[in-house]
Amino acid sequence: MSDRTVCRGVRGATTVEQNTREAILNATRQLLALIIRRNEIDPADVASAVFTVTRDVNAEFPALAARQMGWLDVPLLCGYEVEVPGSLGLCIRILLHWNTTKSQKDIHHVYIHKAISLRPDLSKLPPVDWKELEQWISEQMLIRETNKTPE
């Protein structure tokens, strides 16, 4: 940790079981929530976010999940991941550009579900209470809908 604020990249990836709107949005919200919570990210400090998907994921824009969670002022971009034969399919990736005083070594990248295979060296998460995570996501979405600030 230093006193100087710099822009850092935070990576993450997940997979979906099927190419449906709901599966894409749920998976993206889970991944985004874990990235936010693991790194103590204030959305006001996010400079931008890039979402990529494999070509077999096209039922919805994953960036919509960030909008649903209140990221209305953050520049978001979606695109396709490079197609490499034999690579992981049904995959959603996120690269957040975040203004922080944390050092690069203090950033926690998040890889979940089948995407753990992409970076097993970065996939050491503490146990996730998925039910509690979904409750937190619902609260974030409700805050956005009612235009209130979190307590």
Contacts in CASP RR format, 6 or more apart in sequence:
PFRMAT RR
TARGET T0000
AUTHOR 0000-0000-0000
METHOD contacts of the structure
MODEL  1
MSDRTVCRGVRGATTVEQNTREAILNATRQLLALIIRRNEIDPADVASAV
FTVTRDVNAEFPALAARQMGWLDVPLLCGYEVEVPGSLGLCIRILLHWNT
TKSQKDIHHVYIHKAISLRPDLSKLPPVDWKELEQWISEQMLIRETNKTP
E
1 101 0 8 1.000
1 102 0 8 1.000
1 103 0 8 1.000
1 106 0 8 1.000
2 101 0 8 1.000
2 103 0 8 1.000
3 101 0 8 1.000
4 101 0 8 1.000
5 99 0 8 1.000
5 100 0 8 1.000
5 101 0 8 1.000
6 99 0 8 1.000
6 100 0 8 1.000
6 101 0 8 1.000
7 47 0 8 1.000
7 97 0 8 1.000
7 98 0 8 1.000
7 99 0 8 1.000
8 97 0 8 1.000
8 98 0 8 1.000
8 99 0 8 1.000
8 100 0 8 1.000
8 102 0 8 1.000
8 104 0 8 1.000
8 107 0 8 1.000
9 95 0 8 1.000
9 96 0 8 1.000
9 97 0 8 1.000
9 98 0 8 1.000
9 107 0 8 1.000
10 35 0 8 1.000
10 39 0 8 1.000
10 41 0 8 1.000
10 94 0 8 1.000
10 95 0 8 1.000
10 96 0 8 1.000
10 98 0 8 1.000
10 107 0 8 1.000
10 108 0 8 1.000
10 109 0 8 1.000
11 93 0 8 1.000
11 94 0 8 1.000
11 95 0 8 1.000
11 96 0 8 1.000
11 109 0 8 1.000
11 110 0 8 1.000
11 119 0 8 1.000
11 122 0 8 1.000
12 31 0 8 1.000
12 35 0 8 1.000
12 93 0 8 1.000
12 94 0 8 1.000
12 95 0 8 1.000
12 109 0 8 1.000
12 110 0 8 1.000
12 111 0 8 1.000
12 115 0 8 1.000
13 31 0 8 1.000
13 91 0 8 1.000
13 92 0 8 1.000
13 93 0 8 1.000
13 94 0 8 1.000
13 110 0 8 1.000
13 111 0 8 1.000
13 112 0 8 1.000
13 115 0 8 1.000
13 118 0 8 1.000
13 119 0 8 1.000
14 27 0 8 1.000
14 28 0 8 1.000
14 30 0 8 1.000
14 31 0 8 1.000
14 91 0 8 1.000
14 92 0 8 1.000
14 111 0 8 1.000
14 112 0 8 1.000
14 113 0 8 1.000
14 115 0 8 1.000
15 27 0 8 1.000
15 88 0 8 1.000
15 89 0 8 1.000
15 90 0 8 1.000
15 91 0 8 1.000
15 92 0 8 1.000
15 113 0 8 1.000
15 114 0 8 1.000
15 115 0 8 1.000
16 23 0 8 1.000
16 24 0 8 1.000
16 27 0 8 1.000
16 57 0 8 1.000
16 90 0 8 1.000
16 92 0 8 1.000
17 23 0 8 1.000
17 90 0 8 1.000
18 90 0 8 1.000
19 56 0 8 1.000
19 57 0 8 1.000
19 58 0 8 1.000
19 59 0 8 1.000
19 90 0 8 1.000
20 59 0 8 1.000
21 59 0 8 1.000
21 60 0 8 1.000
23 59 0 8 1.000
24 53 0 8 1.000
24 57 0 8 1.000
24 59 0 8 1.000
24 60 0 8 1.000
24 62 0 8 1.000
24 65 0 8 1.000
24 92 0 8 1.000
25 60 0 8 1.000
25 62 0 8 1.000
25 64 0 8 1.000
25 65 0 8 1.000
25 68 0 8 1.000
27 92 0 8 1.000
27 113 0 8 1.000
28 51 0 8 1.000
28 62 0 8 1.000
28 64 0 8 1.000
28 65 0 8 1.000
28 66 0 8 1.000
28 92 0 8 1.000
28 94 0 8 1.000
29 65 0 8 1.000
29 68 0 8 1.000
29 69 0 8 1.000
29 137 0 8 1.000
30 112 0 8 1.000
30 130 0 8 1.000
30 133 0 8 1.000
30 134 0 8 1.000
30 137 0 8 1.000
31 92 0 8 1.000
31 94 0 8 1.000
31 110 0 8 1.000
31 112 0 8 1.000
32 65 0 8 1.000
32 66 0 8 1.000
32 69 0 8 1.000
32 94 0 8 1.000
33 69 0 8 1.000
33 133 0 8 1.000
33 136 0 8 1.000
33 137 0 8 1.000
33 140 0 8 1.000
34 110 0 8 1.000
34 112 0 8 1.000
34 125 0 8 1.000
34 128 0 8 1.000
34 133 0 8 1.000
35 41 0 8 1.000
35 94 0 8 1.000
35 96 0 8 1.000
35 108 0 8 1.000
35 109 0 8 1.000
35 110 0 8 1.000
36 43 0 8 1.000
37 136 0 8 1.000
38 108 0 8 1.000
38 110 0 8 1.000
38 125 0 8 1.000
39 98 0 8 1.000
39 100 0 8 1.000
39 102 0 8 1.000
39 107 0 8 1.000
39 108 0 8 1.000
41 96 0 8 1.000
41 98 0 8 1.000
41 100 0 8 1.000
43 70 0 8 1.000
43 71 0 8 1.000
43 74 0 8 1.000
45 98 0 8 1.000
45 99 0 8 1.000
45 100 0 8 1.000
46 71 0 8 1.000
46 74 0 8 1.000
46 96 0 8 1.000
46 97 0 8 1.000
46 98 0 8 1.000
46 99 0 8 1.000
47 74 0 8 1.000
47 75 0 8 1.000
47 97 0 8 1.000
47 98 0 8 1.000
47 99 0 8 1.000
48 74 0 8 1.000
48 75 0 8 1.000
48 76 0 8 1.000
48 77 0 8 1.000
48 96 0 8 1.000
48 97 0 8 1.000
49 63 0 8 1.000
49 66 0 8 1.000
49 71 0 8 1.000
49 74 0 8 1.000
49 75 0 8 1.000
49 76 0 8 1.000
49 77 0 8 1.000
49 94 0 8 1.000
49 95 0 8 1.000
49 96 0 8 1.000
49 97 0 8 1.000
50 76 0 8 1.000
50 77 0 8 1.000
50 78 0 8 1.000
50 79 0 8 1.000
50 94 0 8 1.000
50 95 0 8 1.000
51 61 0 8 1.000
51 62 0 8 1.000
51 63 0 8 1.000
51 66 0 8 1.000
51 76 0 8 1.000
51 77 0 8 1.000
51 78 0 8 1.000
51 79 0 8 1.000
51 92 0 8 1.000
51 93 0 8 1.000
51 94 0 8 1.000
52 78 0 8 1.000
52 79 0 8 1.000
52 80 0 8 1.000
52 81 0 8 1.000
52 92 0 8 1.000
52 93 0 8 1.000
52 95 0 8 1.000
53 62 0 8 1.000
53 78 0 8 1.000
53 79 0 8 1.000
53 80 0 8 1.000
53 81 0 8 1.000
53 91 0 8 1.000
53 92 0 8 1.000
53 93 0 8 1.000
54 80 0 8 1.000
54 81 0 8 1.000
54 83 0 8 1.000
54 87 0 8 1.000
54 88 0 8 1.000
54 89 0 8 1.000
54 90 0 8 1.000
54 91 0 8 1.000
55 80 0 8 1.000
55 81 0 8 1.000
55 83 0 8 1.000
56 89 0 8 1.000
56 90 0 8 1.000
57 89 0 8 1.000
57 90 0 8 1.000
57 91 0 8 1.000
57 92 0 8 1.000
61 78 0 8 1.000
62 78 0 8 1.000
62 92 0 8 1.000
62 94 0 8 1.000
63 76 0 8 1.000
63 77 0 8 1.000
63 78 0 8 1.000
66 74 0 8 1.000
66 76 0 8 1.000
67 76 0 8 1.000
68 141 0 8 1.000
68 144 0 8 1.000
69 137 0 8 1.000
69 140 0 8 1.000
69 141 0 8 1.000
69 144 0 8 1.000
70 140 0 8 1.000
70 141 0 8 1.000
70 143 0 8 1.000
70 144 0 8 1.000
72 144 0 8 1.000
81 87 0 8 1.000
81 91 0 8 1.000
81 93 0 8 1.000
88 114 0 8 1.000
88 115 0 8 1.000
88 117 0 8 1.000
88 118 0 8 1.000
90 114 0 8 1.000
91 114 0 8 1.000
91 115 0 8 1.000
91 118 0 8 1.000
93 115 0 8 1.000
100 107 0 8 1.000
109 119 0 8 1.000
109 122 0 8 1.000
110 122 0 8 1.000
110 125 0 8 1.000
111 118 0 8 1.000
111 119 0 8 1.000
111 120 0 8 1.000
111 122 0 8 1.000
111 123 0 8 1.000
112 123 0 8 1.000
112 125 0 8 1.000
112 128 0 8 1.000
116 123 0 8 1.000
139 150 0 8 1.000
140 150 0 8 1.000
143 149 0 8 1.000
143 150 0 8 1.000
END
